Amino acid sequence: MTFLEIVSGIGALIGVIMLFTVGKFDGSVILALSFLISPLGIPAIAEWLIDRLNGLNYSLRDFITG
């Protein structure tokens, strides 16, 4: 997780710099990618999805055995 935080922080800095120097679209893309690799992006979505699938698994087990 620490590696992703460092990489996303560097990407965010590069994105902000690109936002003001190169172009708004390029900077926005880099900022969006930095958010996705941050611990709040794809890892959080994956954790939420795993929790929901576990809940569904237990619900189906209760339905079958009950």
SELO-307437 format. One line per 3 residues: their letters; for each residue x, y, z of N, C-alpha, C. Coordinates in steps of 0.001 Angstrom, whole numbers. Atoms other than C-alpha are relative to their C-alpha. Last residue first. Layout:
<recs>
A> X/Y/Z/X/Y/Z/X/Y/Z | ...
</recs>
This chain:
<recs>
GTI> 1155/-374/-815/-32393/-23051/5914/-1255/-405/-618 | 85/845/-1192/-29359/-24835/4485/-1254/287/836 | -45/1417/356/-29750/-23457/961/-175/-888/1234
FDR> 1188/339/762/-30918/-19983/1997/-40/-1506/-300 | 1138/8/-913/-28278/-19669/4700/-1284/-415/-713 | -176/1152/-897/-25535/-20688/2258/-1181/-103/981
LSY> 351/1205/751/-26886/-18229/-330/147/-1254/852 | 1452/-12/204/-26821/-15402/2189/-458/-1242/-750 | 643/416/-1243/-23302/-16348/3270/-1524/1/-109
NLG> -343/1393/-262/-22037/-16201/-312/-696/-500/1263 | 840/803/876/-23869/-12929/-999/237/-1488/229 | 1364/-93/-517/-22201/-11346/2009/-976/-826/-823
NLR> 44/819/-1214/-18818/-12629/859/-1399/25/617 | 38/1390/429/-19486/-11194/-2603/-5/-955/1191 | 1341/289/511/-20369/-7809/-1096/-117/-1457/-445
DIL> 936/22/-1131/-17176/-7753/994/-1415/-350/-461 | -250/1247/-722/-15097/-8701/-2048/-934/-120/1197 | 570/1086/783/-16679/-5880/-4065/185/-1348/695
WEA> 1460/-89/-103/-15969/-3306/-1364/-654/-1167/-730 | 359/415/-1359/-12329/-4443/-1157/-1517/27/201 | -178/1454/-87/-11975/-4235/-4942/-378/-521/1382
IAP> 1104/602/745/-13444/-719/-4993/79/-1517/77 | 1205/-163/-816/-11052/361/-2244/-1210/-614/-692 | -44/899/-1164/-8062/-1097/-4119/-1241/108/892
IGL> 278/1400/330/-9241/584/-7378/124/-932/1203 | 537/315/1321/-9352/4121/-6010/-327/-1472/-150 | 1426/-343/46/-8938/5265/-2394/-651/-393/-1314
PSI> 776/923/-841/-5599/3468/-1897/-1501/312/26 | -121/-331/-1416/-4256/5451/-4882/-806/-1003/824 | -998/867/-621/-3986/3729/-8238/228/331/1466
LFS> 348/1412/134/-7298/5172/-9456/1025/-922/657 | 1060/335/-949/-6579/8635/-8066/-326/-1483/-57 | -594/-22/-1334/-3269/8830/-9898/-1034/-341/1065
LAL> -771/1234/-153/-4978/7754/-13105/654/-72/1375 | 966/1094/-110/-7529/10557/-12707/714/-1336/188 | 630/-67/-1319/-4799/13114/-12007/-999/-1133/212
IVS> -1014/439/-964/-2816/11981/-15065/-578/40/1417 | -184/1439/182/-5925/12258/-17244/997/-536/1024 | 1158/676/-584/-6771/15694/-15847/120/-1515/-106
GDF> -115/-58/-1453/-3267/16957/-16568/-1152/-715/691 | -1106/876/-396/-3461/15798/-20156/169/-34/1512 | 386/1390/203/-6897/17351/-20663/1093/-953/478
KGV> 971/430/-1001/-6017/20696/-19065/-378/-1472/-163 | 1381/-108/453/-2894/21262/-21069/-935/-583/1041 | 170/673/1285/867/21442/-20852/-1419/181/-529
TFL> -1011/-301/1017/1658/23986/-18134/-337/-600/-1362 | -239/-1430/200/-1157/24372/-15597/990/301/-1112 | 1276/-697/112/-2656/20886/-15651/208/1471/-329
MIV> 447/82/1393/763/19373/-16339/-1304/753/-216 | -936/-794/802/2020/20640/-12979/-434/-8/-1465 | 273/-1419/-283/-1097/19337/-11258/921/892/-818
GIL> 1275/-383/595/-748/15962/-12970/-337/1467/220 | -235/-146/1439/2951/15683/-12097/-1284/445/-699 | -834/-1198/197/2112/16339/-8458/266/251/-1475
AGI> 852/-1171/-243/-734/13836/-8569/792/1295/-181 | 867/-202/1161/1502/11231/-10187/-898/1212/163 | -856/-540/1062/4099/11674/-7451/-828/276/-1253
GSV> -384/-1354/-388/1400/11216/-4826/876/670/-1041 | 1142/-871/277/-49/8219/-6680/287/1446/409 | 166/-152/1445/3370/6554/-6792/-1168/931/-324
IEL> -1115/-800/516/4035/7186/-3111/-180/266/-1488 | 152/-1376/-498/616/5986/-2005/1087/902/-558 | 1064/-648/768/846/2917/-4241/-218/1441/442
FTM> -511/-250/1347/4197/1991/-2726/-1039/717/-852 | -849/-1184/-71/2799/2412/766/550/359/-1369 | 816/-1196/0/0/0/0/863/1264/0
</recs>
